Amino acid sequence: MTKSLHPTIEAVTARIEARSKARRQRYLDLIDSRRSPDPARARLAAANQAHGFAACPLQDKEMLKHSRWANIGIVTAYNDMLSAHQPLAAYPDIIKSAARKAGATAQVAGGVPAMCDGITQGFEGMELSLFSRDTIAMGAAIALSHDTFDAAIYLGVCDKIVPGLLIGALRHGWLPSIFCPAGPMPSGLPNPEKARIRQLFAEGKVGRDALLEAESQSYHSPGTCTFYGTANSNQMLMEIMGLHVPGTAFINPNTPLRTALVEACAKRASQITQLGDSYIPIGHVVDARSIVNAIIGLCATGGSTNQMIHIPAIAQAAGLIVDWDDFNDLSSVIPLLCRVYPNGIADVNHFHAAGGMGFLIRELLEAGLLHRDVTTVAGQGLEAYTQEPFLTDAGLEWREAPASSGDTSVLASVAEPFSKDGGLRVLKGNLGRACVKVSAVKLEHRIVEAPARVFKDQASLHVAFKAGELDRDVVVVVRGQGPAATGMPELHKLTPPLGVLQDRGFRVALVTDGRMSGASGKVLAAIHVSPESKLGGLIGKIRDGDMVRVDAEAGTLDALVPDEIWQKREVDTQVVEGVTRGFGREMFSMFRALVSHAEQGAMPFGDMDPDEAILDPAQDQDPQPAEADA
């Protein structure tokens, strides 16, 4: 028997709706102002229209000229260097052909950049990573600015690409929009073996040849990386928010089923324009309920901490205000149902084979842990996403997902979860607010109190590690890494040395105003500390040797320094010299100057609804330890 919606989910949804009421209404008014029974291109003058279809095939040109068919804009993140995006090369032609069969036309409206954190990790390019999301959002907006489209299909997969595309799509919220990924590559070298080789390399026990061979066996073919980082968390979000054709997330590329799903995207997009009777604009799909469902999916699957930045940014683009307390409260009631690397040894292919998104969504729905009656591109509420696609002689069909998990070590039921909560916590204290993901952190490592060692970049930490200076209980503080300082690069290269220290028996934690990878793992990490040191955040007051307590159980983050000393200290706002120059980084100086706090989505656009200021939870935090205790 299906349970009624959990009261905490109801309460969080209600408070998001209440705090966003005026902003959301203005957003919906914007969508309504664009409603028309005619094709979008009919608003354009003859010369404008002619420019828009001059290069089209004759059949498409005739349909566009006489405004007989809906026109679908394709925004693509294709490039052939990145494995996740290489399969997208063929998709526009597949979409165009399928659209014609469905009585529509399709055009590539524009391309957006797609960079890979796996390539840039630890190097200069990584400092452009977060802001690439916002560049992509602007690129999507430019692609659609020709205003000749009645629907849109977005081709993209990885870390910043999907959030960027979604932000851009939501600013054209009157357009029906479907997201179409490429799917994960087949399984390669098991993730635990990959992690073992990385750690051995960090200790100097194997050489670079062995490391490169292991990595090459892990990342070996077209498709998304198979661990459960940000890229695959994105696909989970698009599925659980109802922005995919059902069952699209984790089908391997270059298979007949994947091709059929791409065709289905085109067919469905042609059916939900305002020219017919089933108009489903993306601004109606993404509302407070679907944002809450996204957070629930993140918690239930142990997904990427990067989404604690991306989801608030996505929400803002839809006229909604979301903060980390919403994540914290939802995580407290959502069970962890997945063990996918780095939270286990399986990869997303194993997850999909065990029952995948269809099983997961049905489990959560029946337990009253998801909003059911939401708007989706499928037009059937979230129930449609409890099914999975398959091919028959008659073509693409859907069937119910498995009734039970095919592998309970990978995918659990609500009745027997891996954990009673989702493992995402918000820490608060005299250092500000931070996020921590504990789903992969053992209970004995979730509270660390130790002397601080302060660094301003990853490289200096590696030097200290190799010199043996960190062979002790330590809270490693890496600051000057926030969005206003360096563009908030991921600090993924910290994971192997910190893991080594923990394996040696030391109590270890990380505190940083930067990001960790979507593959954040076994070491306790208080990340996204806000406000960041560059903007005067109190993480900038920590000095070497200060006792710092990171307590993921109590939800606290404090420097245990006498108040009379703490109050007199200056905040160190310095950033490592040179990190904002060269390699194109100077072109993003405006972004760094305008960017919001991490909890607000680290957005450089300012307020997308200037009539109402965004709530800044960081301003409500009292930095005084004594008063906070009171």
C-alpha positions in Angstrom: 0.0 0.0 0.0 1.4 3.4 -1.0 2.0 5.7 2.0 1.0 9.4 2.0 3.7 12.0 1.5 6.2 12.2 4.4 5.4 15.3 6.6 9.0 16.6 6.4 8.9 16.6 2.6 5.6 18.4 2.7 7.1 21.0 5.1 10.2 21.6 3.1 8.2 22.0 -0.1 5.8 24.4 1.6 8.6 26.6 2.9 10.3 26.7 -0.5 7.0 27.7 -2.1 6.3 30.4 0.7 9.8 32.0 0.5 9.6 32.0 -3.3 6.0 33.0 -3.8 6.5 36.5 -5.4 9.6 35.5 -7.3 7.9 32.3 -8.7 4.8 34.2 -9.7 6.8 36.7 -11.8 8.6 33.7 -13.4 5.3 32.1 -14.3 4.0 35.4 -15.6 7.0 35.5 -17.9 6.1 32.1 -19.3 2.5 33.1 -19.8 3.5 36.2 -21.7 5.0 34.1 -24.4 2.0 31.8 -24.9 0.7 31.8 -28.5 -1.3 29.4 -30.7 1.1 30.1 -33.6 4.6 28.8 -34.3 7.3 31.0 -32.7 8.7 32.0 -36.1 5.4 33.5 -37.1 6.3 36.5 -35.0 9.3 37.2 -37.1 9.4 39.4 -40.2 9.8 37.6 -43.6 13.5 38.5 -43.9 14.2 37.2 -40.3 12.4 33.9 -41.1 14.3 33.5 -44.4 17.6 33.8 -42.6 16.5 31.1 -40.2 15.7 28.4 -42.8 18.0 29.4 -45.7 20.3 26.4 -45.3 17.6 23.8 -44.6 16.7 20.9 -46.8 13.9 21.7 -49.3 11.3 19.6 -47.4 12.1 21.3 -44.1 12.2 24.7 -45.7 8.7 24.3 -47.1 7.3 23.3 -43.8 9.1 26.2 -42.0 8.1 28.7 -44.7 4.4 27.9 -44.4 4.4 27.5 -40.6 2.9 24.1 -40.8 5.1 22.2 -38.4 6.6 22.8 -35.0 10.3 23.6 -35.1 12.7 22.0 -32.5 15.9 23.7 -31.5 18.8 21.4 -30.6 21.4 22.7 -28.2 24.4 20.4 -28.2 27.6 20.1 -26.0 29.2 17.7 -28.6 32.9 17.4 -28.9 34.8 14.3 -29.9 37.5 14.5 -27.2 35.3 13.8 -24.2 34.0 10.2 -24.0 30.6 11.3 -22.6 29.9 13.7 -25.5 31.5 11.9 -28.4 28.4 9.8 -29.1 26.3 13.1 -29.5 27.8 13.6 -32.9 25.1 11.5 -34.6 22.2 12.7 -32.5 21.1 15.8 -34.5 20.6 13.8 -37.7 18.7 11.1 -35.7 16.5 13.8 -34.1 15.9 15.6 -37.5 14.8 12.3 -39.1 12.6 11.3 -36.2 11.1 14.8 -36.0 10.0 14.7 -39.7 8.3 11.4 -39.1 6.4 13.1 -36.2 5.4 16.1 -38.2 8.1 18.5 -37.0 11.4 20.0 -38.1 14.6 20.3 -36.1 17.6 22.5 -36.3 20.9 22.7 -34.4 20.3 26.0 -32.7 23.8 26.2 -31.2 26.7 24.5 -29.4 28.0 25.1 -25.9 31.5 24.2 -24.5 31.9 21.0 -22.6 35.0 20.6 -20.5 36.0 17.6 -18.4 37.0 17.9 -14.8 38.7 14.5 -15.2 41.2 16.1 -17.6 41.7 19.5 -15.9 41.7 18.1 -12.3 44.6 19.7 -10.4 45.7 21.9 -13.3 45.0 25.5 -14.4 42.0 24.7 -16.5 40.1 23.4 -13.5 39.8 27.0 -12.3 37.4 27.6 -15.3 35.3 24.6 -14.4 32.6 26.0 -12.3 32.2 29.1 -14.4 31.9 27.0 -17.4 28.4 26.1 -16.1 27.4 29.7 -16.4 29.1 30.1 -19.7 27.0 27.2 -20.9 23.9 28.7 -19.5 24.5 31.9 -21.5 25.5 29.9 -24.6 22.2 28.0 -24.4 20.3 31.4 -24.0 22.1 32.7 -27.1 21.3 29.6 -29.1 17.6 30.1 -28.4 17.7 33.8 -28.9 16.7 33.5 -32.6 13.2 32.8 -31.2 12.2 30.4 -34.0 11.7 27.3 -31.9 8.6 25.7 -30.4 10.5 23.2 -28.3 14.1 22.3 -27.5 16.2 19.2 -27.0 19.4 19.5 -25.0 22.4 17.2 -25.7 24.8 17.0 -22.8 26.0 14.9 -19.9 28.8 15.8 -17.6 29.6 17.8 -14.6 28.7 21.5 -15.4 27.1 20.9 -18.7 23.7 19.6 -17.6 23.2 22.2 -14.9 24.3 24.9 -17.3 22.0 23.7 -20.0 19.1 23.5 -17.5 19.7 27.0 -16.2 19.7 28.3 -19.8 16.6 26.3 -20.6 14.7 27.7 -17.6 15.3 31.2 -18.7 13.4 30.2 -21.8 10.8 28.6 -19.5 8.0 28.8 -22.0 9.7 26.2 -24.3 9.0 22.5 -23.9 12.4 21.0 -23.3 13.8 17.4 -23.1 17.3 16.4 -22.0 19.0 13.7 -24.0 22.2 12.1 -22.7 24.6 9.6 -24.2 24.7 7.1 -21.4 27.6 5.4 -19.5 30.5 3.5 -21.1 30.6 -0.2 -20.4 32.3 -1.3 -17.2 36.1 -1.3 -17.2 38.7 -1.8 -14.5 36.8 -2.2 -11.2 36.6 1.0 -9.2 38.2 -0.3 -6.0 41.2 -1.5 -8.0 41.5 1.9 -9.7 41.4 3.6 -6.2 44.0 1.1 -4.9 46.4 2.0 -7.7 45.9 5.7 -7.2 46.7 5.4 -3.5 49.8 3.2 -4.2 51.0 5.9 -6.6 50.4 8.6 -4.0 52.7 6.6 -1.6 55.3 6.2 -4.3 54.9 2.4 -4.4 54.0 2.2 -8.1 55.2 4.3 -11.0 53.3 6.5 -13.5 53.2 3.8 -16.1 51.1 1.6 -13.8 48.9 4.5 -12.9 48.2 5.4 -16.5 47.5 1.8 -17.5 45.0 1.5 -14.6 43.3 4.8 -15.6 43.2 3.8 -19.3 41.4 0.5 -18.3 38.9 2.5 -16.3 38.1 5.2 -18.9 38.3 3.1 -22.1 35.5 3.9 -24.5 32.7 6.3 -25.6 30.2 7.1 -22.8 30.1 8.7 -19.4 32.6 7.6 -16.7 31.0 4.7 -14.8 31.5 5.9 -11.2 28.7 7.8 -9.4 30.1 11.3 -9.6 28.5 14.5 -10.8 28.0 13.4 -14.4 25.9 10.4 -13.4 24.2 12.3 -10.6 23.1 14.8 -13.3 21.4 11.9 -15.2 19.7 10.8 -12.0 18.4 14.3 -11.5 17.0 14.7 -15.0 15.2 11.4 -14.7 13.7 12.0 -11.2 12.7 15.6 -12.2 10.9 14.3 -15.3 13.1 16.0 -17.9 14.1 12.7 -19.6 12.1 10.4 -21.7 11.5 7.7 -19.0 14.4 5.3 -18.6 16.9 7.3 -20.6 19.6 7.9 -17.9 21.8 4.8 -17.9 21.5 3.1 -21.3 24.9 2.5 -22.9 25.8 4.6 -26.1 25.9 3.1 -29.6 23.2 0.5 -28.9 19.9 0.1 -30.8 18.0 1.0 -27.6 19.9 4.2 -27.1 19.2 5.2 -30.7 15.5 4.5 -30.2 15.5 6.7 -27.1 17.0 9.6 -29.1 14.3 9.2 -31.6 11.7 9.1 -28.8 13.0 12.5 -27.6 12.3 14.1 -31.0 8.9 12.5 -31.2 7.9 13.6 -27.7 9.2 17.1 -28.1 7.0 17.5 -31.2 4.0 16.4 -29.2 4.3 18.9 -26.3 4.6 22.3 -28.0 1.9 25.0 -27.6 0.7 24.2 -31.1 -1.1 21.1 -29.9 -3.2 20.1 -26.9 -0.4 18.8 -24.6 1.7 21.9 -24.0 4.3 21.2 -21.3 6.8 24.1 -20.9 9.9 23.4 -18.9 9.0 26.2 -16.5 6.0 24.2 -15.4 8.0 20.9 -15.1 10.6 22.5 -12.8 8.7 23.7 -9.7 9.2 23.4 -5.9 8.0 19.8 -6.0 10.5 18.7 -8.7 13.3 20.5 -7.0 12.5 18.7 -3.8 12.4 15.4 -5.7 15.8 16.2 -7.1 17.2 16.7 -3.6 15.6 13.5 -2.4 17.1 11.6 -5.4 20.5 13.0 -4.4 20.1 11.8 -0.9 18.7 8.4 -1.7 21.6 7.6 -4.2 24.5 9.2 -2.3 25.1 11.5 -5.2 27.6 14.3 -5.9 28.1 17.1 -3.4 28.5 19.4 -6.4 24.7 19.3 -6.7 24.5 21.3 -3.4 25.7 24.2 -5.5 24.0 23.3 -8.8 20.5 22.7 -7.4 20.2 26.1 -5.7 21.4 27.7 -9.0 18.9 25.7 -11.0 16.1 26.6 -8.6 16.9 30.3 -8.8 16.6 30.1 -12.6 13.1 28.8 -12.1 12.1 31.6 -9.7 12.7 29.5 -6.5 14.9 29.9 -3.5 16.5 26.8 -2.0 19.1 26.7 0.8 21.3 24.0 2.4 18.9 23.6 5.3 16.4 22.2 2.8 19.0 19.6 1.9 19.8 18.8 5.5 16.2 18.3 6.6 15.3 16.1 3.6 18.5 14.0 4.1 17.4 13.3 7.6 14.4 11.4 6.5 15.5 9.9 3.2 17.1 6.5 3.4 20.3 5.7 1.4 19.3 3.0 -1.2 22.4 2.9 -3.4 26.0 1.7 -3.0 27.7 2.9 -6.1 31.4 3.9 -6.2 32.7 5.8 -4.3 30.0 4.8 -1.8 30.5 1.1 -2.7 32.4 -1.1 -5.2 29.7 -1.2 -8.0 29.4 1.2 -10.9 26.3 2.7 -12.6 26.0 -0.2 -15.0 25.6 -2.5 -12.0 23.1 -0.1 -10.5 21.1 -0.1 -13.8 21.2 -3.9 -14.1 20.0 -4.3 -10.5 16.8 -2.3 -11.2 18.1 1.2 -11.8 16.0 4.4 -11.7 12.7 2.6 -12.3 13.1 0.5 -9.2 14.5 3.4 -7.1 11.7 5.8 -8.0 8.9 3.2 -7.4 10.4 2.4 -3.9 10.5 6.1 -3.0 7.0 6.7 -4.3 5.4 3.8 -2.5 7.1 4.9 0.7 5.7 8.4 0.4 9.2 9.8 -0.1 8.6 11.6 -3.5 6.1 13.9 -5.0 4.1 11.8 -7.3 1.7 14.2 -9.0 4.3 16.4 -10.7 4.5 17.7 -14.3 6.9 15.7 -16.5 7.8 15.7 -20.2 6.2 12.2 -20.3 2.9 13.9 -19.2 2.0 11.1 -16.8 3.4 12.3 -13.5 6.3 10.5 -11.9 4.6 7.1 -12.2 5.9 6.9 -15.8 9.4 6.8 -14.5 8.9 3.6 -12.6 9.0 1.9 -16.1 12.0 1.0 -18.2 12.4 1.0 -22.0 13.0 -2.1 -24.2 12.9 -2.9 -27.9 10.5 -5.4 -29.5 9.8 -6.1 -33.2 7.2 -3.5 -32.9 9.6 -0.8 -31.7 10.3 1.0 -28.4 8.0 0.0 -25.5 8.0 0.4 -21.7 7.5 -2.2 -19.0 7.5 -2.0 -15.2 10.9 -2.0 -13.6 11.8 -5.1 -11.6 9.7 -5.7 -8.5 12.8 -6.5 -6.4 16.5 -5.5 -6.6 18.6 -7.8 -8.7 21.6 -7.1 -6.4 20.9 -5.9 -2.8 24.5 -5.0 -2.3 24.1 -2.3 -4.9 20.4 -1.3 -4.8 18.3 -1.7 -1.6 14.7 -1.4 -0.7 13.2 1.3 1.6 12.4 -1.5 4.0 16.1 -2.5 4.2 18.2 0.5 3.3 22.0 0.9 3.6 21.4 3.8 6.0 18.3 5.5 7.5 19.4 8.9 6.2 20.8 10.3 3.0 24.2 11.2 4.3 24.2 14.9 3.4 24.7 17.2 6.3 25.1 20.9 6.9 27.7 21.9 9.4 27.3 25.3 11.3 29.7 27.0 13.7 32.1 29.8 14.2 33.7 29.0 10.8 30.5 29.5 8.9 28.3 27.0 7.0 29.6 23.9 5.1 28.4 20.8 3.4 29.6 17.3 4.3 28.8 13.9 2.6 29.1 11.1 5.1 27.5 8.2 3.0 31.0 6.9 2.2 32.5 7.9 5.6 32.7 5.2 8.3 31.0 6.0 11.6 34.4 6.1 13.4 35.7 8.8 11.1 32.7 11.2 11.3 34.0 13.3 14.2 37.5 14.7 14.1 39.1 17.1 16.5 42.7 17.8 15.8 45.3 20.6 15.2 44.9 22.5 12.0 47.4 22.7 9.2 46.6 25.5 6.8 47.3 25.5 3.0 46.4 27.8 0.2 46.5 25.2 -2.6 46.7 21.5 -3.4 50.3 21.6 -4.4 51.6 22.8 -1.1 49.7 20.1 0.7 51.3 17.4 -1.5 54.8 18.8 -0.7 54.0 18.6 3.0 52.6 15.1 2.7 55.6 13.8 0.8 57.9 15.3 3.5 56.0 13.4 6.2 54.8 16.6 7.9 51.2 15.4 8.0 51.8 12.0 9.7 49.6 12.9 12.7 46.1 13.6 13.6 45.3 16.7 11.5 42.5 18.9 10.2 43.8 20.0 6.8 42.5 23.5 5.9 42.7 24.5 2.3 41.3 28.0 1.8 41.4 30.7 -0.9 39.6 28.2 -3.1 36.1 29.7 -3.2 34.3 31.0 -6.3 35.4 34.6 -5.7 39.0 33.6 -5.2 39.9 31.0 -7.8 36.7 30.1 -9.4 36.2 27.2 -6.9 38.2 24.3 -8.6 37.5 20.8 -7.4 40.3 19.6 -5.0 40.1 16.0 -6.1 43.9 15.5 -5.8 43.6 15.8 -2.1 41.8 12.5 -1.8 44.7 10.0 -2.2 47.1 11.6 0.3 44.3 12.2 2.9 43.2 8.6 2.4 46.7 7.4 3.0 46.9 9.3 6.3 43.6 7.9 7.4 44.7 4.3 6.5 47.8 4.8 8.6 45.6 5.2 11.6 45.5 9.0 11.9 42.4 11.0 12.5 42.0 13.2 9.4 39.5 15.8 8.2 39.4 18.4 5.5 38.0 21.9 5.8 37.8 24.0 2.6 35.9 26.8 0.9 36.6 24.9 -2.3 34.8 21.9 -3.8 35.7 18.3 -3.7 34.9 16.0 -6.6 31.6 14.4 -7.2 33.5 11.3 -6.2 34.1 12.6 -2.6 34.9 9.5 -0.6 36.0 8.0 2.7 37.7 11.1 4.4 35.5 13.5 6.4 35.4 16.7 4.3 33.6 19.9 5.3 33.5 21.6 1.9 32.0 24.7 0.3 32.6 26.6 3.6 30.6 29.8 3.3 31.4 32.7 3.4 34.7 31.9 1.7 38.0 33.4 3.0 38.3 35.8 0.0 35.1 37.5 1.0 36.0 37.7 4.7 34.8 34.3 5.8 36.0 33.2 9.2 37.8 30.1 7.7 40.4 32.8 7.0 41.1 33.2 10.8 42.4 29.7 11.3 46.2 29.4 12.0 48.5 26.4 12.1 48.0 24.5 15.3 44.5 25.8 16.2 42.3 23.0 17.4 39.4 22.5 15.0 36.4 20.2 15.5 34.5 18.8 12.6 31.5 16.9 13.9 29.2 15.4 11.2 27.0 13.8 13.9 26.2 17.0 15.7 26.4 19.2 12.6 29.1 21.5 13.9 32.2 23.2 12.5 34.3 25.1 15.0 37.7 26.5 15.7 38.3 25.8 19.4 40.1 29.1 20.0 39.6 31.3 23.0 37.1 34.0 22.2 39.4 36.9 23.1 42.1 35.6 20.7 39.6 34.8 17.9 38.0 38.2 18.0 41.3 40.0 17.5 42.5 38.0 14.6 42.5 39.3 11.0 40.9 37.2 8.2 43.5 36.1 5.7 41.9 36.9 2.4 44.9 36.3 0.3 44.9 34.0 -2.8 48.0 32.3 -4.2 49.6 34.7 -6.5 49.1 34.1 -10.2 46.1 31.8 -10.0 43.8 34.4 -11.6 46.1 35.1 -14.6 47.0 33.2 -17.7 45.3 30.3 -19.3 42.2 32.5 -20.0 41.5 33.0 -16.3 41.7 36.7 -16.5 38.7 36.7 -18.8 36.6 35.4 -15.9 37.5 38.3 -13.5 34.0 39.7 -13.8 32.5 36.3 -12.8 34.7 36.2 -9.7 33.8 39.8 -8.8 30.1 39.2 -9.1 29.7 35.6 -7.9 27.3 34.7 -5.1 28.0 32.5 -2.1 28.2 28.8 -2.7 24.9 28.2 -0.8 23.2 30.6 -3.3 24.6 28.5 -6.2 27.9 30.4 -6.8 26.2 32.3 -9.6 27.9 35.3 -11.3 24.7 36.6 -12.9 23.5 38.5 -9.9 19.8 38.2 -9.0 17.8 36.9 -12.0 14.8 38.5 -10.3 16.0 41.9 -9.3 12.6 42.9 -7.7 13.4 40.6 -4.7 16.7 39.9 -3.0 17.8 36.3 -2.6 17.9 35.0 1.0 21.5 34.8 2.2 21.6 32.2 5.0 25.3 33.1 5.7 24.2 36.5 6.9 22.0 34.9 9.6 24.9 33.0 11.2 26.3 34.5 14.4 30.1 34.0 14.3 30.5 34.3 18.1 31.1 30.9 19.7 29.7 32.0 23.1 26.5 33.4 21.7 26.1 30.5 19.3 26.2 28.2 22.2 23.6 30.2 24.0 
